Structure formats: C-alpha cells, structure tokens
Amino acid sequence: MDKNRKYELLYASFDRALSPEEKYFLEKALKEDPMLRKEKEEITEIRTNLKTASFRFKPGFSNRVLEKIREEGNRVIEMDVPSQLFSLFRKVAITGVAAIIILLLSIYLTSGSLNKSSVLGVDSFSDDNLVSYLLYEDFGE
Amino acid sequence: MKQRGEDLKTLEKARKGDHMAFARIVRKYEPMVANVVIGMLGNTPEADDVGQEVFIRFYRALDHFRGEAALGTYLTRIAINLSLNELKKKKRTVSLFTRNQQNAGYDDISDEGRSHEKKDNEELVKKALEMLDPRFRSVVVLRMIEGYDTKETSRILEIPVGTVLSRLARAQKQLKKILENVIL
C-alpha cells in the first residue's frame, strides 16, 4: 500500500468514519508497519493533550465585560438625551404647523381670502358695528 | 435542548434589561470563549480584549438573536471571526524582525523541552498551537479543543468539510513536527 495513503487514512480516521475498505487497509497497515503504529500513538497523545487543555481569561473577566457594557449603556443614555429633546421638539413643531394650516384653511373657507382682516377676524366689522359691540359689552346687562 | 431552552429564558430576561441574567450568560460561556480566543491568539492582552468584545457584540445583537443556532455555536462563531480579524491586524504589523523572533521561539521550546523534561505536556501543546498557521489553528481549536464535529467546524468557519479534514491532517503533521523531541 502507498505510504502516503496509509498516513492519510490514519489522520482521517480521527475525524471521519472510514469506509469498510479503508478501515480494512488501515488495520492491515497498522499491523504491518511499526512506524505507522508509532505515528498513531503520537497523534493520539497530541489530541488527548489538546482535548484536556483549557484556557482561562485573567480573573474578573465577567466583571470587566459587564463594566464595559454599563459604560456603553451610559454613553447611549447620554447620547439619547439631546436626541430625545430633538424628537420631542419635532413632534411639537409638526403639530403646531398642522394647527396653523387648518386654521388658515378654515379662515379661507369662511372668509374667501387670507387678508389681514380675515386673519384677525374683523373683516365684517364696520366702525358702527364696533361701537355698538363695545356699547353692548359695557351696558348690555 | 434543555440547555438551549434555559439559555433562551435567560436571554429573554437579559433583553428586558436584567443585567444579572446577562452576567450569568457571560459566566457560563466564558470558558468556551476563552478556549477559542486564547487558543487562537495565545495568552496575550489582546486575547482578553477580544474575549470581552465577543460578549459586547453579542449584547448589542441580543434583540437579533432568535436561537436558531445554539448560543455556544453563535458565540464561537463571533469569537473565531474576531480572533481571525485580530490575527490579520497583527499580521499587517508583523515585521521580519518579529517573524524571526517567532522562529527563535520555536527553537526555545525545543531547548526548554529538552532541559525541562518535567514540563507540563499541556503547556507545550498550547505553545505549539500558537505556532501553527492560523488556518490550521482554527480547525484545531474548534475540532480538537472545543470538540465540534467536522460538519459543525465547517459551518462555523464557512469552509467545505473536505477543507476542514485536509487542514486537520496538515495541522496534526505540523503539531507533531513542532513537538518532536519535546513531549514524545
């Protein structure tokens, strides 16, 4: 059997299921080749060491993460204050503009124009009417 | 399955602003993220920063995590991607000088191994891992340290299963070469 093929099968045997033929060839090769058996032992040892290897962050890792998240949260809140004010102002402004448009529209529909007197609501007042109105206000009751 | 259900409940609490719930997630998955990040970057200050970044990124994406993948797999994916980015960043700044230093490190390990026969095998394997090509290191970390099968490894790294297998084979050869005359 080709030497490279034997080693390929050996490495693959750790990570995938071999076909019955491959299994047969590898087992046969392992019986016949002491170097291949040695290779298998060494790879098994490396893999065992890797499997049991554990890495650790420095103590207090989770606290450091949570601290960063809190800091980030505070930054978000700080950044949010002006943006909240801006959004509130925008709502008030849009409502105001809408109210003005509705008012002007109703004035135009009732008076037929948007001149100064119509806007002030004194377009149908003559001087006499105004005098009568004032007198009524003072002495009507 | 049960674990996934528990994680989803804890995450729901975290989404509602329960910091203690998120802290439980961090504590639970810290060892797993450490294995991936330190396995990839070595025990360096950058590894700690990248580890923190993994959880911060996850915190920012809490609302988008729907639990289709297991939380461990999701965090592993973030950890491996951030580690690979960090390695790329490092590679850009690596000069010939530092490359030579790395090669010198290789010799140091051999010498150390010879002179300190009692040196812990696990530590030597960790050091040998740092010397592997990052492409090989990522498959070794996921498959041999974290214990993902080859399909999961291929999904996490977004490479074909065949590539995972060939990289594993080459990684084993390289590791063996690095560790020759040291632990074996």
Interface residues (C-beta under 8 A of the other chain):
Chain A: E8 Y11 A12 F14 D15 R16 E39 E42 I43 E45 I46 R47 N49 L50 K51 T52 A53 S54 F55 R56 F57 K58 F61 S62 R64 V65 L66 K68 I69 R70 E72
Chain B: H19 F22 A23 V26 R27 E30 P31 A34 N35 V37 I38 G39 N43 A47 D48 G51 Q52 F55 I56 Y59 N121 E122 L124 V125 K126 L129 V140 R143 M144 I145 G147 T150 V164 L165 L168 A169 Q172 K173 L175 K176 L179 I183 L184
